[in-house]
Amino acid sequence: IMAAVDMVTITITGKGGHGAMPHETADPVVAACGIVQAIQTIGSRNVHSAQEKVISITQIHTGTASNIIPETAMINGTVRTFDKDTQTLIRRRMEEVVTGQAASYGVSAVLDYEVGYPATINDAEGAAFATRVAQDVAGEAKVDGAFPKVAGSEDFAYMLEERPGAYLFLGAGEGAGLHHPKFNFNDEVAPIGASFFARIVETAQPVKA
């Protein structure tokens, strides 16, 4: 239902200098731009088009002034995959791309690829049971038992690797989504979530008369 998440940090080291004399430098800014663009080809040219994946570069930090070419640059981002083969392929290609691009720009680059949470894989029987309980609490019309997987990630994945179970989403109604600066949790759904958990226990472990 959710993806594996890896974090990528690339540290580029070149040779700084005056912005008016770039020929005397090894510019990490230009190299960073080239590396970011090249990384985007991994998903479109190396991974099968039908295979779900996300590669997002979310940060580039470098420089201190408009007339100074800096010595270093840092790139940061995230990789989301649903199977280990795709994860392995992306990691290998990212190492090759970073190394090759750095060489082409005359700089050095170090890739720190941090493997994070694995994919969150629901047990089919557990998911079906949880769906039935949710329908009992909220009504069949308000429960989607075939909700599509998303590229978010969750540390509950570790629990599902050890024990069969299911991860579900509790809808909060209209409004800004999670991580949006205007996200505001809808307190009115809290009793529904609490009732669901209570009903899970009551249904799975009924009190015997």
Order of alpha helices (4+ residues) and beta strands (2+ residues): beta-beta-alpha-beta-beta-beta-alpha-beta-alpha-alpha-alpha
